[in-house]
């Protein structure tokens, strides 16, 4: 998560906004990690595919929020 925070800092994003974005990314990845641990042993690959797709959608949504951030004006939630 440090690299994400650093890149957002380089883009001059406020600390509060960086913490929000890093927290959202960490949460999504934590959910995926726990889900994979549970369902990999079950060999429930359909559920794994569904969770991976969900994770990618969530990360895309987060990236869209970051992309509309404009020079210190804060995050714009679409």
C-alpha positions in Angstrom: 0.0 0.0 0.0 3.0 2.3 0.5 3.6 2.6 -3.3 0.0 3.7 -3.8 0.2 6.2 -1.0 3.5 7.5 -2.4 2.2 7.9 -5.9 -0.8 9.8 -4.6 1.5 12.0 -2.6 3.5 12.7 -5.7 0.3 13.8 -7.4 -0.2 16.3 -4.5 -3.2 14.6 -3.0 -4.1 15.5 0.5 -3.2 13.1 3.3 -6.9 12.5 4.2 -7.7 11.7 0.6 -4.7 9.4 0.4 -5.7 7.6 3.5 -9.2 7.1 2.1 -8.0 5.6 -1.2 -5.4 3.4 0.4 -8.0 2.2 2.9 -10.4 1.3 0.2 -7.8 -0.6 -1.8 -6.6 -2.4 1.3 -10.1 -3.4 2.2 -11.0 -4.8 -1.2 -7.7 -6.8 -1.4 -8.2 -8.1 2.2 -11.7 -9.4 1.2 -10.2 -11.1 -1.8 -7.4 -12.6 0.2 -9.8 -14.1 2.8 -12.2 -15.3 0.1 -9.4 -17.1 -1.8 -8.2 -18.8 1.4 -11.6 -20.1 2.1 -12.8 -21.2 -1.4 -9.6 -22.4 -2.9 -9.6 -25.4 -0.5 -13.3 -26.0 -1.4 -12.3 -26.0 -5.1 -15.3 -23.7 -5.7 -13.8 -22.0 -8.8 -17.0 -20.4 -9.9 -17.2 -18.4 -6.6 -13.5 -17.6 -7.0 -14.1 -16.2 -10.5 -17.0 -14.2 -9.2 -15.0 -12.7 -6.4 -12.1 -11.8 -8.7 -14.5 -10.1 -11.1 -16.0 -8.2 -8.1 -12.6 -7.2 -7.0 -11.6 -5.9 -10.4 -14.9 -3.9 -10.6 -14.2 -2.4 -7.1 -10.6 -1.5 -8.0 -11.8 0.1 -11.3 -14.4 2.2 -9.3 -11.6 3.3 -7.0 -9.4 4.2 -9.9 -12.2 6.3 -11.4 -12.5 8.3 -8.2 -8.8 8.9 -8.2 -8.8 9.9 -11.9 -11.4 12.7 -11.3 -9.4 14.1 -8.3 -8.4 17.5 -9.4 -5.4 19.4 -7.9 -6.3 19.6 -4.2 -10.1 19.9 -4.7 -10.6 16.6 -3.0 -12.2 13.4 -4.3 -15.2 13.5 -6.4 -17.5 10.5 -5.9 -19.3 9.7 -9.1 
